């Protein structure tokens, strides 16, 4: 019942987007369209909560994971379209923006609902195409065009690789359905050689849209995109890798592909974080952050922690789109943090608290494999947040409020994680292959090396080594030379072309 | 008066740009002088959080507007006359009177000594004035080329002398190697890293040693340059001036060209250069920042261009000019190509000369002037026909002083209609040259027009206990933000940040999307309730401070400033029981340009603080006593209060209401009673101007609140767009007119100004602020990509101090595209130069022009227009 309603609401949405494109339709139809775009995510949410389905339904695979992803992508689509109503008002491509946003987010949501691999490929292809189109919608602007072309090429490459991987898989197993391909029996036909091959192809196909090293260029150049488009891109497209790897988890084997993925992603985490450290443009900092976060998500996938990866992908999407949409507030105002007074005791409490929370977490989740990394991050973050919110600063009110915020954060964090766990438990492959201890140590090593080097460097800012690392990080985060223009000259073009008048006929 | 000139005069002036006396050799001591001369081509640019309008051409007012327009087109391909489409739109909307356009043409034809029959010339000019392009079929016709071959002996009246461009730019034009773009990219990178004010975790190493030194130390490791460039740059001198001289010498720039060469470089990225210039004016330690900037830029240019040196000679202009001229005659003057061979040499000369003079610039100039005259004519008709007869004396209940800002005009009009209220217009800093320091802040804001320097510092203070509590609450808010920032910058914590803060951010995002108005107001309210700012006192009494400006005023100063402010308002007698001093500020969300909507006369901040200071001073019994002896006697019953006019919402917010006398209380209740109606009326007017999706708004109040709170709104209000005139005169003159929010109004009564000092103060202060605002809007409309800041949607905030377009660009100056355009196709701001109208006898204006050379120059050179209304109601421009 709800399933039909969902697809019905999607069709209505598609229809309203087409209607909106017609120049005769009055512009305020946009409001109705945006209203309509709020329906599908709502119905997806209902489906998710009611757990009405967890089955194959025609070409669809409707498990909670699929509904969650659809809900998430469509919500982003709705929020961004709502935002665009006023933000883009007056743009000459106003109508097209809404149509393409609907197309991009709609097809992305359908992609993750499909059981048929061909359908998935088609929908994912349309999403990438829609995104490229969105970026080059401002055709007059050469810089945007160049960047769109470069991104489009990489997208096409990623899509082709995915096509090859899927074709290989279905040729070997003889099926095009997820549910049939990913059975043990089918996969046995693939052979270990084939598994490695397909895994490697999948890894390549996902690191491109996730903007991982060495394919980060497209995302860095797409700071030219309008703010709402960036929000969609960073929330709904870059994290597709997490979905793809989770869906294909049974194929993915813990060998070469895993190491390749961990090395590339680990490197990206460090480079991305480095970009945040040195870059001064707000949107570019966000791009650096996305690269790092996506690297972390892929590491989680590589370690078999698919549930964690999905949670990260979704929350990061919401987090990043919110940060993009409020990019106008990044102007610095003269608000200074009061000089810090901190006692050793308060700090020590933070350290102990972090340790306790980390260990507690480890025991609660029955820690194995990846949870070691989770526990470390959690413990570290707790003691870090404690020292900045509570330990530092003076006065009772300040400490009390800090403590309140701190506890609130921790509680909400717990609730959110539990909710996700309850919703997705059972549908996300968990602990299929436990990663080897050495792999975990490799990840920990990468993260700790990054932290230690960073800490050492920030204490030696006058060293030559610092200068060199600094400049390399700056270079890493800078856009391509073709996509920079000193002044947006396309606006000049607009003011010189115009309509006709005959003033002499008076 | 509006600077009409014959062309020979203008062309003659082109050659005599001020060239400093440089001998064959330039010594290091000349460089600072040359740089400061060259800096006339850019305007200082402050941080965007205190956006203050500045005329982009303030250093060029000693030249004619037209001359600067031609020069900018030549050197930087920037056109500061309105584009053809803009002019046509204005014509279609009826904002340009065709008769006046025709009159402008006749006037020009009259001023020329033509060698052609008048009717031939007139026909040609009229046709050309349609602003059509020449058809390309005609321009490429082979017959035309043949004809040119025969005619080329004719000398044209202008020499095609080009302005000096940067070598990298020339190189790009000639060979297509994108050197200028690369150079810009490098310079943008270094500038933003150096100027960073957003506290990135890792700042540019050694930046405390200054721009040039930090750059010099680092550039040898820059992976964006190659090995030989590293070697070359490593050997550069350690001092910026030496490096600049060395680079100029290496590029073979002759001493007399240096200033122009520096100008060309400053114009490449006027925003970043402007920020360097602004910084160099702030502290003596950074005095030489602009020199350092040029040293970095030109040294980098040398390193990049070295492999390509020497550049091929610039080719002289081919015959394309002749082609255009003859084609123009064929197209507009019905002079077929064959006819040229029948003309005598002197006739040919005459034809070509007319076509040269009547070029594209002149055509659009005539259009622009017709547009300006049309506006003036209509304004004149309205003002002279609607002179309001002074009413039978109903006693005035409340007197309100507003800022001259154009947004005050609709509010004043509505308020005056609503009851016995009298309003005044005065610059929104109320003549107080102060630096303000809000409670708990370590930063002080210079709350006065940017061309003035603050003299006093006024601090907000509260009782020690209340202050400590407030400070702790404030610090909590800051520390949450700060913790988020630094968790983002740590490798380990950043990875968990989405999980920790994601739920909160998504809640906020959903709330802002579903209920933009309510969510925004709730967040604002929560913040307000949490902070509970205690009631504060102002440090008005003189205190000596060791560092910086003295705090507060001495008794004489208090009296002086109050007297001056009352004189400027023209409020020296007939005080009503309640006088409201009203500053103004704005409300917008997620808007980097929020400060641009605040009071320009208060350096891009709300004028509320200044209003509070003035009202408090006016209530001081001591001040009143001394003023009373001086002839300004303020009745005991009269109370001054301070308010803030929120321009986005058109509300008055009370900032300072002391204990009121009985009469004042009555007046206060009276005005409070009518304010909701006034707001509603003004809001409805404001909403009708803002673009929307075609709904009629039932509740203007709710809708303007949506504009103020919605985080996706790009036009929270129109600001001062469409400003066009500045009227200095009594309110009686304009009271009956609906001036459409386009006019700055300054109160002035010439009868109280015998020696003309008030008038000259108004011209030197408020009128100059208005002129800068006007020209900034003008520039943002006619050259939105160069003097405006482009599209808001694709901007990114950089270094916390400004915005760039797309991936990286110049630090953008001026207003965004959305602040001057209704849509991509429809303009909102009409680019007209400010018309100053003075209500005074003729000899007042003559005296003013004789005494104020700077103003006289602005008028003569076409940077501002002047008109006057004499006491008999005669209008003269």
Interface residues (C-beta under 8 A of the other chain):
Chain A: X26 X27 X28 X30 X31 X78 X79 X82 X83 X84 X85 X86 X87 X88 X89 X90 X91 X92 X138 X141 X143 X144 X147 X221 X223 X224 X225 X226 X227 X228 X269 X270 X273 X276 X277 X278 X279 X280 X281 X282 X283 X284 X285 X289 X292 X293 X296 X311 X312 X315 X316 X318 X319 X320 X321 X322 X323 X325 X326 X327 X328 X329 X330 X331 X332 X333 X334 X335 X336 X337 X338 X376 X377 X378 X380 X381 X384 X385 X388 X389 X392 X393 X394 X395 X396 X397 X398 X401 X402 X405 X409 X412 X413 X416 X417 X447 X450 X451 X454 X457 X458 X461 X462 X464 X466 X467 X468 X470 X471 X472 X473 X474 X475 X478 X479 X481 X483 X484 X485 X486 X487 X488 X489 X490 X491 X492 X494 X495 X496 X497 X498 X499 X500 X501 X502 X503 X504 X506
Chain B: X47 X48 X49 X79 X82 X83 X84 X85 X86 X88 X89 X91 X92 X96 X98 X99 X101 X126 X130 X178 X181 X182 X184 X185 X188 X189 X192 X193 X196 X197 X198 X199 X200 X201 X202 X203 X204 X205 X206 X217 X218 X221 X222 X223 X224 X268 X269 X441 X442 X443 X468 X469 X471 X472 X473 X475 X476 X478 X479 X480 X481 X482 X483 X486 X487 X488 X489 X490 X491 X492 X493 X494 X495 X496 X497 X498 X499 X500 X501 X502 X503 X504 X505 X506 X508 X509 X510 X513 X514 X589 X590 X591 X592 X594 X691 X692 X693 X694 X695 X710 X711 X712 X713 X714 X715 X782 X783 X784 X785 X786 X788 X790 X791 X792 X793 X794 X796 X797 X798 X799 X800 X801 X804 X805 X806 X807 X808 X809 X810 X817 X818 X821 X822 X823 X824 X825 X826
